[in-house]
């Protein structure tokens, strides 16, 4: 793809816009340091622009559920089970310092509702960004295999301060991102990656909630 085509390809433009919004958010500590606004605020602005700018609205092609078949459901279930087992294995000693971060709705909604809200919001915002906008832009630029790898790399680096944290946490998140990217390509949409991600976040929430009061 030529340089001129890259700049005029609307799918690539979507990714560039979202990256700019994410970078701008990083300079606003109140948003960047408070879950879920670090990634949710740029996504909200992105969707607002997509609604009001006709050219963006017409080129918003990544927002698809995808195909759901018995085989893809079985693989998704396998990913969910393996992810839960890995998280249960490496997080047997709870990291209580993350509890306030992971339970933002607990006092107002109750523990169960807080878990549902956390798992759904976190999974949707991260999948919309990594396997949605950014994946689609990278796919338009370099093809689907590069899109899977680079979006997984971005996903892993974004989890350096996540749960689990550090280099090991980022590596695990990167591998998980590869699996979700594979689901994204196989099914042609975001439904099953989001479902698998919700299950992983629900497992993390359960482990943090089981850690007791901070």
Secondary structure, 3 states (H helix, E strand, C coil): CCHHHHHHCHHHHHHHHHHHHHHHHHCCHHHHCCCCHHHHHHHHHHHHHHHHCHHHHHCCCCCCCCCCCHHHHHHHHHHHHHHHHHHHHHCCCCCHHHHHHHCCCHHHHCHHHHHHHHHHHHHHHHHHHHHHHHHHHHHHHHCHHHHHHHHHHHHHHHCCCCCCCHHHHHHHHHHHHHHHHHHHHHHCCCHHHHHHHHHHHHHHHHHHHCCCCC
